C-alpha cells in the first residue's frame, strides 16, 4: 500500500487547524434579568481585552485581559478603571445551553447571555 507523499503534512495541518478555532467568549454578554447580578454587561474582544460594567453606569468599572482556560471558558485578569494597581481575577464559563457564569473564588457572581449581533 503506498501513501501519498503529502499525507503527513495534511495530518499535521489538520491537528494545527483543530486548535485554531475561534474562542467561544468574544462578544457582548448581558446579565440575565431577575438575578442579583453585581455586573450588568461583559464585553469580550478577540484581541484579549474585556470590560466589565455595573448597572446604571456607562463607563466600564473594570478593564481586563483574558486568556482561554478551556474550550468553554476564559480567565479574566482585571483592574479597576480608577485604581489600576488593584487586580481582580474572574472565571467566565460558557454552558452548553449558551448561557455563561461569571465567578470569583468559586463564588458565582452573575449569569449572562450573549447579546445577539
C-alpha positions in Angstrom: 0.0 0.0 0.0 1.5 3.3 -1.0 0.9 6.5 0.9 0.6 9.9 -0.7 3.7 11.9 -0.1 1.6 14.8 1.4 -0.3 12.6 3.9 2.0 13.6 6.9 1.7 17.3 6.0 -2.1 17.0 5.7 -2.3 15.2 9.1 -0.2 17.9 10.8 -2.3 20.7 9.3 -5.5 19.0 10.5 -4.2 18.9 14.0 -3.0 22.6 13.9 -6.2 23.9 12.5 -8.3 22.0 15.1 -6.5 24.0 17.8 -7.1 27.3 16.0 -10.8 27.5 16.3 -12.3 30.8 17.4 -12.6 31.1 21.2 -16.3 31.0 22.4 -16.2 34.0 24.7 -15.8 37.1 22.4 -18.9 39.2 22.1 -21.2 41.3 24.3 -22.7 39.4 27.3 -25.7 40.8 29.2 -26.7 39.8 32.7 -29.8 37.7 32.9 -32.8 39.5 34.2 -34.2 38.6 37.7 -30.8 37.8 39.2 -28.9 39.7 41.8 -26.1 40.4 39.5 -23.3 42.7 40.6 -22.5 43.2 36.9 -24.7 44.2 34.0 -22.5 43.6 31.0 -19.3 41.9 29.9 -17.7 42.9 26.6 -15.1 40.5 25.4 -12.9 41.3 22.4 -10.9 38.9 20.2 -7.7 40.8 20.9 -7.5 39.6 24.5 -9.2 42.6 26.2 -12.5 42.8 28.0 -14.5 45.3 30.0 -16.9 44.6 32.9 -19.8 47.0 33.6 -22.2 47.6 36.5 -25.8 48.6 36.2 -26.6 52.3 35.7 -23.1 53.1 34.6 -22.0 53.8 31.0 -18.2 53.6 31.6 -16.6 50.2 32.4 -15.9 49.6 36.1 -13.1 47.0 35.3 -10.7 46.7 32.3 -9.4 43.2 31.8 -7.1 41.0 29.8 -8.3 37.5 29.2 -6.9 34.1 28.2 -8.5 30.8 27.3 -8.8 28.5 30.3 -10.6 25.7 28.3 -12.7 25.2 25.2 -15.6 26.7 27.1 -14.1 29.3 29.4 -11.7 32.2 29.9 -9.9 33.6 32.8 -10.1 37.4 33.3 -7.3 39.5 34.9 -8.9 42.8 35.7 -8.1 46.2 37.2 -10.5 48.9 38.3 -10.6 51.8 35.9 -9.9 54.2 38.8 -7.4 52.0 40.7 -5.2 50.3 38.1 -2.9 48.7 40.7 -5.6 46.6 42.3 -6.1 43.4 40.3 -9.1 41.1 40.5 -9.3 37.7 38.8 -12.5 36.1 37.4 -13.5 32.9 35.8 -16.1 33.1 32.9 -17.6 29.7 31.9 -19.9 29.2 28.9 -22.5 26.5 29.4 -23.8 24.1 26.8 -27.2 25.9 26.8 -25.4 29.1 25.6 -25.6 30.9 29.0 -22.4 31.8 30.9 -21.4 32.2 34.6 -19.0 34.8 35.9 -17.4 33.7 39.2 -14.6 34.7 41.6 -13.0 32.4 44.1 -15.5 29.7 43.2 -18.5 32.0 44.0 -21.0 32.7 41.2 -21.5 36.4 40.7 -23.7 36.7 37.7 -25.4 34.7 34.8 -25.1 36.1 31.3 -26.5 35.6 27.8 -24.7 36.6 24.7 -26.3 39.6 23.1 -27.5 38.8 19.5 -25.4 40.5 16.9 
